[in-house]
Amino acid sequence: MLMIMIGSISCQSQTKRKMNDSKMNPLLCDTTTGICEVPGSNNVATATNIKTGIKPIKIIYYTDPICSSCWGIEPQLRKLKLEYGEYIDIDYRMGGLLPDWSYNSGGISKPSDVAHHWKEVSRYYEMPIEGDVWLTDPLHSSYPPSIAMKAAQMQDKTKAFIFLRKLRERVFLDNKNITRWEVIQETAEYAQLDVAQLKKDYEGPAKQLFEEDLQYARTLGVRGFPTLFVSAAGKQPVTIYGFRPYDVFENAVKQLLPDARKESINTTPLALFSHYPTLTLKEYAVLTGTTNAVATTVLDKLVAANKLKKQTLSSGSIYSLP
């Protein structure tokens, strides 16, 4: 039996008053702990019988399409997949961060209250987040895009990962309401999913799969996101809870599989973009082990040479192939 203990950590803001007020507010993601917490979930987690897949290390990753702390660890996860992808299998589970707006805590009682907080989180994680969607076309829940993700997973695991990434770009960078079907459809087309089948599954069996994710999260005692349960056969599992630097992710792999050898990454810019079609400045810096200043110089030179495109936002930049 594998026992995973998660400490009791509350979602809070950076002031003491907000720390006390926001313990039940899922959209106040604490930059100290790196957690976006589910309201009303304060159980200690015990995970049992987490089975490994074909690859020796299994990661059950509880996340949510609108989790800002999950967006914050995208650089670390992208690097982990490149360096240790042959050893790890990541099972993306949806946790239901925002069921609805039937609460009032932590200074947030309506969608417009989230916009300023997201901008604060963006500066802390150095990942661009605009936040204006909460002012212009606010989301009523994170459940619709979560169900859409389960529908995407029913078709193709790799395409579903691309779908989730683009959903996040749409809400965090493009200020799009990803609960709207037209936005979900456009994102599915980008990921080359069968849109007609996605809609059928979205309105049918994907809802049950999402409910199963929520139930399993309760079984594991998941209280917030990101939560990653990292396990390997015969080894004491490791839990990564909240925003953490890359070495925490790498050390979890090495702890469970001491013989694991990192893949040598070709860090030339265009090689990296062959793996990931879009990269934020922070992602490129983490992948190449450089500072943001160095990353900016390298990427902007490629933009000037028309080898990359740059989307400049009020909160940062994201680059892509032309």
RONU-578340 format. One line per 3 residues: number of its first residue (from 0); their letters; for each residue x, y, z of N, C-alpha, C, O. Coordinates in steps of 0.2 Angstrom, whole numbers. Layout:
! residues N
NUM = A = X Y Z X Y Z X Y Z X Y Z ~ ...
***
This chain:
! residues 322
0 = MLM = 4 -6 0 0 0 0 4 6 0 9 7 4 ~ 3 11 -4 7 17 -5 3 22 -1 -3 24 -2 ~ 7 26 3 4 31 8 7 38 6 13 38 6
3 = IMI = 2 42 4 4 49 2 1 54 7 -5 54 7 ~ 5 58 10 3 63 15 4 70 12 9 72 10 ~ -2 73 12 -1 80 10 -3 85 16 -7 84 19
6 = GSI = 2 89 17 1 94 22 -5 99 21 -7 100 16 ~ -7 101 27 -13 106 26 -11 113 25 -8 116 29 ~ -12 115 18 -10 122 16 -16 125 13 -19 123 9
9 = SCQ = -17 131 16 -23 135 13 -21 140 8 -15 142 7 ~ -26 141 4 -25 146 -2 -26 153 1 -31 155 5 ~ -21 157 0 -21 164 3 -17 169 -1 -14 167 -6
12 = SQT = -18 175 1 -14 180 -3 -8 182 2 -7 179 7 ~ -5 188 0 2 189 3 1 193 9 6 195 13 ~ -5 195 11 -6 199 17 -9 194 23 -13 190 21
15 = KRK = -8 196 29 -11 192 34 -18 192 34 -21 187 35 ~ -21 198 33 -28 198 33 -31 194 27 -36 190 29 ~ -28 194 21 -31 190 16 -29 182 17 -33 178 15
18 = MND = -24 181 21 -23 174 23 -28 171 27 -30 165 26 ~ -31 175 31 -36 173 36 -43 172 32 -47 168 34 ~ -44 177 27 -50 177 24 -51 173 18 -57 171 16
21 = SKM = -46 170 15 -46 167 8 -45 160 9 -44 157 3 ~ -46 157 14 -44 149 15 -49 145 11 -48 140 9 ~ -55 148 9 -60 144 5 -61 147 -2 -65 145 -5
24 = NPL = -56 151 -4 -57 154 -10 -53 151 -16 -46 152 -15 ~ -55 147 -20 -51 144 -25 -47 148 -30 -42 146 -33 ~ -49 154 -31 -46 159 -36 -41 163 -33 -37 166 -37
27 = LCD = -40 163 -26 -34 166 -23 -29 161 -23 -28 158 -18 ~ -24 161 -28 -19 156 -28 -13 159 -24 -10 164 -26 ~ -11 156 -19 -6 158 -14 1 158 -17 3 152 -19
30 = TTT = 4 163 -18 11 163 -22 16 161 -17 22 159 -19 ~ 15 160 -10 20 158 -6 20 150 -6 25 147 -6 ~ 14 147 -6 14 140 -6 13 137 -14 14 131 -15
33 = GIC = 11 142 -18 10 140 -25 4 135 -26 4 131 -30 ~ -2 137 -22 -8 132 -22 -14 136 -24 -15 142 -22 ~ -18 133 -29 -25 136 -30 -29 130 -26 -29 125 -29
36 = EVP = -33 132 -21 -36 127 -17 -43 127 -18 -47 131 -20 ~ -45 120 -18 -52 119 -19 -56 121 -12 -54 119 -7 ~ -62 124 -13 -66 126 -7 -68 120 -3 -71 116 -6
39 = GSN = -68 121 3 -71 115 8 -67 109 8 -70 104 10 ~ -61 109 5 -57 102 5 -51 103 10 -46 106 8 ~ -51 100 16 -46 100 21 -44 94 24 -41 93 29
42 = NVA = -45 88 20 -44 82 22 -36 80 21 -33 83 16 ~ -33 76 25 -27 73 24 -27 68 18 -32 64 19 ~ -23 68 14 -23 63 8 -20 57 10 -15 56 13
45 = TAT = -23 51 7 -20 45 8 -22 41 1 -28 40 -1 ~ -17 40 -3 -18 37 -10 -15 30 -9 -10 28 -6 ~ -20 25 -12 -18 18 -12 -19 15 -19 -23 18 -23
48 = NIK = -15 10 -20 -15 7 -26 -14 11 -32 -18 10 -37 ~ -10 15 -32 -8 19 -38 -4 15 -43 2 13 -41 ~ -6 13 -48 -3 8 -52 2 11 -57 0 16 -60
51 = TGI = 7 8 -58 12 11 -64 9 9 -70 6 3 -71 ~ 11 13 -75 9 11 -82 15 8 -86 19 4 -82 ~ 15 8 -92 21 5 -96 27 8 -94 32 5 -93
54 = KPI = 28 15 -93 34 18 -91 35 17 -84 30 17 -80 ~ 41 17 -81 42 15 -74 39 20 -69 38 19 -63 ~ 38 27 -71 36 32 -66 29 34 -69 28 36 -75
57 = KII = 24 34 -64 17 37 -66 16 43 -62 18 43 -56 ~ 14 48 -65 12 54 -62 5 56 -63 2 56 -69 ~ 1 56 -57 -6 58 -58 -6 65 -56 -4 68 -51
60 = YYT = -8 69 -61 -7 77 -61 -14 80 -60 -18 80 -65 ~ -16 82 -54 -23 85 -53 -22 93 -55 -18 96 -52 ~ -26 95 -60 -25 102 -62 -32 105 -64 -37 102 -63
63 = DPI = -32 111 -67 -38 114 -69 -37 119 -74 -31 122 -74 ~ -41 119 -80 -39 124 -85 -38 131 -83 -34 135 -86 ~ -41 133 -78 -40 140 -76 -36 141 -69 -36 146 -66
66 = CSS = -32 136 -68 -27 136 -62 -21 140 -63 -17 138 -67 ~ -20 146 -60 -15 150 -62 -8 147 -60 -3 148 -63 ~ -8 144 -54 -2 141 -52 0 135 -56 6 133 -57
69 = CWG = -5 132 -59 -3 126 -64 0 129 -70 4 126 -73 ~ -3 135 -72 1 139 -78 8 141 -76 12 141 -80 ~ 9 142 -69 15 144 -67 20 138 -67 26 140 -68
72 = IEP = 18 132 -67 23 126 -68 24 124 -75 27 118 -75 ~ 21 127 -80 22 124 -86 29 124 -88 31 119 -92 ~ 33 129 -87 40 128 -89 44 122 -86 47 119 -89
75 = QLR = 42 121 -79 45 115 -76 43 108 -79 47 104 -80 ~ 36 108 -81 34 102 -83 36 101 -91 38 95 -93 ~ 37 106 -94 39 105 -101 47 103 -101 49 99 -105
78 = KLK = 51 105 -97 57 103 -96 58 96 -94 62 92 -96 ~ 54 94 -89 54 87 -86 52 82 -92 55 77 -92 ~ 47 84 -96 45 80 -102 51 79 -107 52 73 -109
81 = LEY = 55 84 -108 60 84 -113 66 80 -110 69 76 -113 ~ 67 81 -103 73 77 -101 72 70 -98 76 66 -98 ~ 66 69 -96 64 62 -93 58 59 -96 55 55 -93
84 = GEY = 56 61 -102 50 59 -105 50 52 -106 44 49 -106 ~ 55 48 -107 55 41 -108 54 37 -102 52 31 -102 ~ 54 40 -96 53 37 -90 46 38 -87 43 34 -83
87 = IDI = 43 44 -89 37 46 -85 31 46 -90 31 47 -96 ~ 25 44 -87 18 44 -90 14 49 -85 13 47 -79 ~ 12 54 -88 8 59 -84 0 58 -86 -2 58 -92
90 = DYR = -4 57 -81 -11 56 -81 -14 62 -79 -14 64 -73 ~ -17 66 -84 -20 73 -82 -27 72 -79 -31 69 -83 ~ -28 74 -73 -35 73 -70 -37 80 -69 -34 85 -67
93 = MGG = -44 81 -70 -47 88 -69 -50 88 -62 -53 84 -59 ~ -48 94 -58 -50 94 -51 -56 98 -49 -59 98 -44 ~ -59 102 -54 -65 106 -53 -63 112 -48 -66 113 -43
96 = LLP = -59 117 -50 -57 122 -46 -62 127 -45 -63 130 -39 ~ -67 129 -50 -72 134 -49 -79 131 -51 -80 131 -57 ~ -82 128 -46 -89 125 -48 -94 130 -50 -97 130 -55
99 = DWS = -94 136 -46 -98 141 -48 -96 147 -43 -91 147 -40 ~ -101 152 -43 -99 158 -39 -103 159 -33 -105 164 -30 ~ -105 153 -30 -109 153 -24 -105 154 -17 -106 150 -13
102 = YNS = -101 158 -17 -97 159 -11 -94 167 -11 -95 170 -16 ~ -92 169 -5 -89 176 -5 -84 175 1 -85 175 7 ~ -77 176 -2 -72 175 3 -66 178 0 -65 179 -6
105 = GGI = -61 180 5 -55 182 3 -55 189 -1 -50 190 -5 ~ -60 193 -1 -61 199 -5 -63 197 -12 -63 202 -16 ~ -65 191 -13 -67 190 -20 -74 187 -20 -76 182 -17
108 = SKP = -79 191 -22 -86 189 -22 -89 189 -29 -95 187 -30 ~ -85 191 -34 -88 191 -41 -82 191 -46 -76 192 -44 ~ -83 189 -52 -78 188 -57 -73 193 -57 -67 192 -58
111 = SDV = -75 199 -57 -71 205 -59 -65 206 -53 -60 209 -54 ~ -67 203 -47 -62 203 -42 -55 199 -43 -50 200 -40 ~ -56 195 -48 -50 190 -50 -45 193 -54 -39 192 -54
114 = AHH = -47 198 -58 -43 201 -63 -36 204 -60 -31 202 -62 ~ -37 208 -55 -31 210 -51 -26 205 -48 -20 205 -49 ~ -29 200 -45 -26 195 -42 -22 191 -48 -16 189 -46
117 = WKE = -25 189 -53 -21 186 -59 -15 190 -61 -10 187 -62 ~ -16 196 -61 -10 200 -63 -4 200 -58 2 200 -60 ~ -6 200 -52 -1 199 -46 3 192 -47 9 192 -47
120 = VSR = -1 187 -48 1 180 -49 6 180 -55 11 176 -55 ~ 4 183 -60 8 183 -66 15 186 -65 20 183 -67 ~ 15 191 -61 22 194 -60 26 190 -55 32 189 -56
123 = YYE = 23 186 -51 27 182 -46 30 176 -50 35 174 -49 ~ 26 173 -54 28 167 -58 32 168 -64 35 164 -67 ~ 32 175 -66 35 177 -72 32 174 -79 35 173 -84
126 = MPI = 26 172 -78 22 169 -84 16 174 -85 12 176 -81 ~ 16 176 -92 10 181 -94 3 178 -92 1 173 -94 ~ 0 182 -89 -7 182 -87 -11 188 -88 -9 193 -84
129 = EGD = -15 189 -92 -19 196 -94 -24 197 -88 -24 202 -85 ~ -29 192 -88 -34 193 -83 -40 197 -84 -45 197 -81 ~ -40 200 -90 -45 205 -92 -52 201 -94 -57 204 -94
132 = VWL = -51 194 -95 -57 190 -96 -62 191 -91 -68 191 -92 ~ -60 192 -85 -64 193 -79 -68 199 -79 -73 200 -75 ~ -66 204 -83 -69 210 -84 -74 210 -90 -79 214 -90
135 = TDP = -71 207 -95 -75 208 -102 -80 202 -103 -85 203 -106 ~ -78 196 -101 -82 190 -103 -81 185 -98 -78 180 -99 ~ -83 186 -91 -81 181 -86 -83 174 -87 -89 173 -89
138 = LHS = -79 170 -84 -81 163 -84 -86 161 -78 -85 164 -72 ~ -91 157 -79 -96 156 -73 -93 150 -69 -96 149 -64 ~ -89 146 -72 -86 140 -69 -80 137 -73 -79 139 -79
141 = SYP = -76 133 -70 -71 129 -74 -73 122 -76 -69 119 -79 ~ -79 121 -75 -82 114 -76 -82 113 -84 -80 107 -86 ~ -85 117 -88 -86 116 -95 -79 114 -98 -79 109 -102
144 = PSI = -74 118 -98 -67 116 -101 -64 110 -98 -61 107 -101 ~ -66 109 -92 -63 102 -89 -67 96 -92 -63 91 -93 ~ -73 97 -93 -77 91 -96 -74 91 -104 -74 85 -106
147 = AMK = -73 96 -107 -70 96 -114 -64 93 -114 -62 89 -119 ~ -60 94 -109 -53 90 -108 -54 83 -108 -50 79 -111 ~ -59 81 -104 -60 73 -103 -63 71 -110 -61 65 -112
150 = AAQ = -67 74 -114 -69 72 -120 -63 72 -125 -63 67 -129 ~ -58 76 -125 -52 76 -129 -48 70 -127 -46 67 -132 ~ -48 68 -121 -44 63 -119 -47 56 -121 -43 51 -123
153 = MQD = -53 56 -122 -57 50 -125 -54 49 -132 -54 43 -134 ~ -52 54 -136 -50 53 -143 -43 52 -143 -41 47 -146 ~ -38 56 -140 -31 55 -141 -28 59 -135 -29 65 -134
156 = KTK = -23 55 -132 -20 58 -126 -15 64 -128 -15 69 -125 ~ -12 63 -134 -7 68 -136 -11 74 -138 -9 80 -136 ~ -16 73 -142 -20 79 -144 -23 82 -138 -24 89 -138
159 = AFI = -25 79 -133 -29 81 -127 -24 86 -124 -26 91 -121 ~ -17 84 -123 -12 88 -120 -12 95 -124 -11 100 -121 ~ -11 94 -130 -11 101 -135 -17 105 -134 -17 111 -133
162 = FLR = -23 102 -133 -29 105 -132 -29 109 -125 -31 115 -125 ~ -27 106 -120 -27 109 -114 -22 115 -114 -24 120 -111 ~ -16 114 -117 -12 119 -117 -15 125 -120 -14 131 -118
165 = KLR = -18 124 -126 -21 130 -130 -27 133 -126 -28 139 -127 ~ -31 129 -123 -36 132 -118 -33 137 -113 -36 142 -112 ~ -27 135 -110 -24 139 -106 -22 146 -109 -22 151 -106
168 = ERV = -19 145 -115 -17 151 -118 -23 156 -120 -22 162 -120 ~ -28 153 -122 -34 156 -124 -37 160 -118 -39 166 -118 ~ -37 157 -112 -40 161 -106 -34 166 -103 -36 171 -101
171 = FLD = -28 163 -102 -23 167 -99 -20 173 -103 -19 178 -100 ~ -20 172 -109 -16 177 -114 -21 180 -118 -20 186 -119 ~ -26 177 -121 -31 180 -126 -37 182 -123 -41 185 -127
174 = NKN = -38 182 -116 -44 184 -113 -50 181 -116 -55 185 -117 ~ -50 175 -118 -56 171 -120 -60 167 -115 -56 164 -111 ~ -66 167 -115 -70 164 -111 -70 156 -113 -74 155 -118
177 = ITR = -67 152 -110 -66 145 -112 -72 141 -110 -71 135 -111 ~ -77 143 -107 -83 140 -106 -87 140 -112 -92 136 -113 ~ -86 144 -117 -90 145 -122 -89 140 -128 -83 139 -129
180 = WEV = -94 137 -131 -93 131 -135 -89 133 -141 -85 130 -144 ~ -90 139 -144 -86 142 -150 -79 142 -148 -75 141 -153 ~ -77 144 -142 -70 144 -140 -67 137 -140 -61 136 -142
183 = IQE = -71 133 -137 -69 126 -136 -68 123 -143 -63 119 -144 ~ -73 124 -147 -72 121 -154 -66 124 -158 -63 120 -161 ~ -65 130 -157 -59 133 -161 -52 129 -158 -48 128 -162
186 = TAE = -52 128 -152 -46 125 -148 -46 118 -151 -40 116 -152 ~ -51 115 -151 -51 108 -153 -49 107 -160 -45 102 -162 ~ -51 112 -165 -48 112 -172 -41 113 -172 -37 110 -176
189 = YAQ = -38 117 -168 -31 118 -167 -28 112 -165 -22 111 -168 ~ -30 108 -161 -27 102 -158 -29 96 -163 -27 90 -162 ~ -32 97 -169 -34 92 -174 -38 87 -171 -37 81 -173
192 = LDV = -43 88 -166 -47 84 -164 -53 83 -168 -55 88 -172 ~ -57 78 -168 -63 77 -171 -69 81 -168 -71 79 -162 ~ -70 87 -170 -75 92 -166 -82 89 -165 -85 89 -160
195 = AQL = -84 85 -170 -91 82 -170 -91 77 -164 -96 77 -160 ~ -86 73 -164 -86 68 -159 -84 71 -152 -87 69 -147 ~ -80 76 -152 -79 80 -146 -85 82 -143 -87 82 -137
198 = KKD = -90 86 -147 -96 88 -144 -101 83 -142 -104 84 -137 ~ -101 77 -145 -105 72 -143 -103 69 -136 -107 68 -132 ~ -96 68 -136 -93 66 -129 -94 71 -124 -95 69 -118
201 = YEG = -93 77 -126 -94 83 -121 -101 83 -118 -101 84 -112 ~ -106 82 -122 -113 82 -119 -115 75 -116 -120 74 -114 ~ -110 70 -117 -112 63 -114 -107 60 -109 -107 63 -104
204 = PAK = -103 55 -112 -99 52 -107 -93 56 -103 -91 54 -98 ~ -91 61 -107 -86 65 -103 -88 68 -97 -84 69 -92 ~ -94 69 -96 -97 72 -90 -96 67 -84 -94 68 -78
207 = QLF = -97 60 -86 -96 55 -81 -88 54 -79 -87 53 -73 ~ -84 55 -84 -77 54 -83 -75 60 -78 -70 59 -74 ~ -77 66 -79 -75 71 -75 -78 70 -68 -74 72 -63
210 = EED = -84 68 -67 -86 66 -60 -82 61 -57 -80 61 -51 ~ -79 56 -61 -75 51 -58 -68 54 -56 -65 52 -51 ~ -66 59 -60 -60 63 -58 -61 66 -51 -57 66 -47
213 = LQY = -67 69 -51 -68 73 -44 -69 68 -38 -66 69 -33 ~ -72 62 -40 -72 57 -34 -65 55 -32 -64 54 -26 ~ -61 53 -37 -55 51 -36 -50 56 -32 -46 54 -28
216 = ART = -51 62 -34 -48 68 -30 -50 68 -23 -46 69 -19 ~ -56 66 -22 -58 66 -15 -55 60 -11 -54 60 -5 ~ -55 54 -15 -52 48 -12 -44 50 -10 -42 48 -5
219 = LGV = -41 53 -14 -34 55 -13 -33 61 -8 -27 62 -6 ~ -38 64 -7 -38 70 -2 -35 76 -6 -32 81 -2 ~ -36 77 -12 -33 83 -16 -37 89 -14 -43 89 -14
222 = RGF = -33 94 -11 -36 100 -9 -35 106 -14 -38 111 -14 ~ -30 106 -18 -28 111 -22 -24 109 -28 -22 103 -28 ~ -22 114 -32 -19 113 -38 -13 117 -39 -13 123 -37
225 = PTL = -7 115 -42 -6 108 -44 -5 104 -39 -1 105 -34 ~ -7 97 -40 -5 92 -35 -3 86 -40 -6 84 -44 ~ 3 84 -39 6 78 -43 8 73 -38 12 73 -34
228 = FVS = 5 67 -40 7 61 -36 12 57 -40 10 54 -46 ~ 18 56 -38 23 53 -42 25 46 -39 27 46 -33 ~ 24 41 -43 25 34 -40 28 30 -45 29 31 -51
231 = AAG = 32 24 -42 35 19 -46 34 13 -42 34 13 -35 ~ 34 7 -45 33 1 -42 38 -1 -36 44 0 -38 ~ 35 -2 -30 40 -4 -25 43 2 -21 48 0 -17
234 = KQP = 42 8 -23 45 14 -20 40 18 -16 34 18 -18 ~ 43 21 -11 38 26 -8 37 32 -12 41 35 -15 ~ 30 33 -14 29 39 -18 31 46 -16 32 47 -10
237 = VTI = 31 50 -20 32 57 -19 27 62 -21 24 61 -26 ~ 25 67 -17 20 71 -19 23 78 -20 26 81 -16 ~ 21 81 -26 23 88 -27 17 92 -27 12 91 -31
240 = YGF = 17 97 -22 11 101 -21 12 108 -22 16 111 -18 ~ 9 111 -27 10 118 -28 16 120 -32 19 115 -35 ~ 17 126 -33 22 129 -37 29 127 -34 30 129 -28
243 = RPY = 33 124 -38 40 122 -36 45 123 -41 43 122 -47 ~ 51 124 -39 56 125 -45 58 118 -48 56 113 -45 ~ 61 118 -53 62 112 -57 66 107 -54 64 101 -55
246 = DVF = 71 108 -49 75 103 -46 70 99 -42 72 93 -41 ~ 64 101 -39 60 97 -35 57 92 -40 56 86 -38 ~ 55 93 -46 52 89 -51 58 83 -53 56 77 -53
249 = ENA = 64 86 -54 69 81 -56 71 77 -50 72 71 -51 ~ 71 79 -44 73 75 -39 68 70 -37 70 64 -35 ~ 62 71 -39 57 66 -38 58 60 -42 57 54 -40
252 = VKQ = 60 62 -48 61 56 -53 67 52 -51 67 46 -51 ~ 73 56 -49 79 52 -47 78 48 -40 81 43 -39 ~ 73 51 -36 72 47 -30 69 41 -31 70 36 -28
255 = LLP = 64 41 -36 60 35 -38 64 30 -42 63 24 -43 ~ 68 33 -46 72 29 -51 79 32 -52 81 36 -56 ~ 83 30 -47 90 32 -47 94 32 -53 99 35 -54
258 = DAR = 93 27 -57 97 25 -63 94 30 -69 97 29 -75 ~ 89 34 -68 86 38 -74 92 43 -76 95 46 -72 ~ 92 43 -82 97 48 -85 94 53 -90 90 51 -94
261 = KES = 95 59 -88 92 64 -92 94 65 -99 100 63 -101 ~ 89 66 -104 90 67 -111 94 73 -112 92 78 -109 ~ 99 73 -116 102 79 -118 98 83 -123 96 81 -128
264 = INT = 96 89 -121 91 93 -125 95 98 -130 100 101 -128 ~ 93 98 -136 95 102 -141 92 109 -139 86 110 -141 ~ 96 114 -136 93 120 -134 93 125 -139 92 131 -137
267 = TPL = 95 124 -145 95 129 -150 87 131 -151 83 127 -151 ~ 86 137 -152 79 140 -152 74 136 -156 69 134 -154 ~ 76 135 -162 71 132 -167 70 125 -166 65 122 -167
270 = ALF = 75 121 -162 74 115 -160 69 114 -155 65 110 -155 ~ 69 119 -150 65 119 -145 57 120 -147 53 117 -145 ~ 57 124 -152 50 126 -155 48 120 -159 42 120 -161
273 = SHY = 52 115 -161 50 109 -165 46 105 -160 42 101 -162 ~ 48 105 -153 44 101 -148 38 105 -146 33 102 -145 ~ 39 111 -144 33 115 -142 32 121 -146 36 126 -147
276 = PTL = 26 122 -150 25 127 -155 25 134 -152 25 139 -156 ~ 23 135 -145 23 141 -142 27 141 -136 27 136 -132 ~ 31 146 -134 35 146 -128 35 153 -125 36 158 -129
279 = TLK = 33 154 -119 34 160 -116 41 162 -115 45 157 -115 ~ 42 168 -113 49 170 -112 52 166 -106 58 163 -106 ~ 48 165 -100 50 161 -95 51 154 -97 56 151 -94
282 = EYA = 47 151 -101 48 144 -103 55 143 -106 58 138 -105 ~ 56 147 -111 62 147 -115 68 148 -110 73 144 -111 ~ 68 152 -105 73 153 -100 74 147 -96 80 145 -95
285 = VLT = 69 144 -94 70 138 -90 72 132 -94 77 128 -92 ~ 70 131 -100 72 126 -104 79 126 -106 83 121 -107 ~ 82 132 -107 89 133 -109 93 135 -103 100 135 -104
288 = GTT = 91 136 -97 95 137 -91 98 144 -91 103 145 -89 ~ 94 149 -95 97 156 -95 93 160 -91 87 158 -89 ~ 95 167 -91 91 172 -87 85 174 -92 86 173 -98
291 = NAV = 80 178 -90 75 181 -94 79 186 -99 76 187 -105 ~ 84 189 -96 87 195 -101 90 191 -107 90 194 -112 ~ 94 186 -105 97 182 -111 92 179 -116 93 180 -122
294 = ATT = 87 177 -113 82 174 -117 79 179 -121 77 178 -127 ~ 77 185 -119 74 190 -123 79 192 -128 76 193 -134 ~ 85 193 -127 90 194 -133 90 189 -138 90 191 -144
297 = VLD = 90 183 -136 90 178 -141 84 177 -145 84 177 -152 ~ 78 177 -142 72 177 -145 70 183 -150 68 182 -155 ~ 72 189 -147 70 195 -151 74 195 -157 72 198 -162
300 = KLV = 80 193 -157 85 193 -163 81 188 -168 81 190 -174 ~ 79 183 -166 75 178 -171 69 181 -174 67 180 -179 ~ 65 185 -170 59 189 -172 61 194 -177 58 194 -182
303 = AAN = 67 197 -176 69 203 -181 71 199 -187 71 202 -193 ~ 74 193 -187 76 189 -193 70 186 -196 71 182 -201 ~ 64 187 -194 58 184 -196 58 176 -195 54 172 -199
306 = KLK = 61 173 -190 61 166 -189 57 164 -184 55 158 -183 ~ 54 169 -180 49 168 -175 44 174 -175 46 179 -177 ~ 38 173 -172 34 178 -171 33 179 -163 34 175 -159
309 = KQT = 32 185 -162 31 187 -155 24 190 -153 22 195 -157 ~ 21 188 -148 15 191 -146 16 195 -139 18 192 -134 ~ 16 201 -140 18 205 -134 12 207 -130 7 210 -133
312 = LSS = 12 206 -124 6 207 -120 8 212 -114 14 213 -113 ~ 3 214 -110 4 219 -105 8 215 -99 12 218 -95 ~ 7 208 -99 10 204 -94 16 200 -96 19 197 -92
315 = GSI = 18 201 -102 24 197 -105 24 196 -112 20 199 -116 ~ 27 190 -114 28 189 -121 27 181 -122 29 177 -118 ~ 25 179 -128 25 172 -130 27 172 -137 25 176 -141
318 = YSL = 31 167 -139 34 167 -145 32 160 -149 30 155 -146 ~ 32 160 -156 30 155 -159 33 155 -166 36 160 -168 ~ 33 149 -170 36 149 -176 31 153 -181 25 153 -180
321 = P = 34 156 -186 30 160 -191 25 156 -195 21 159 -199
***
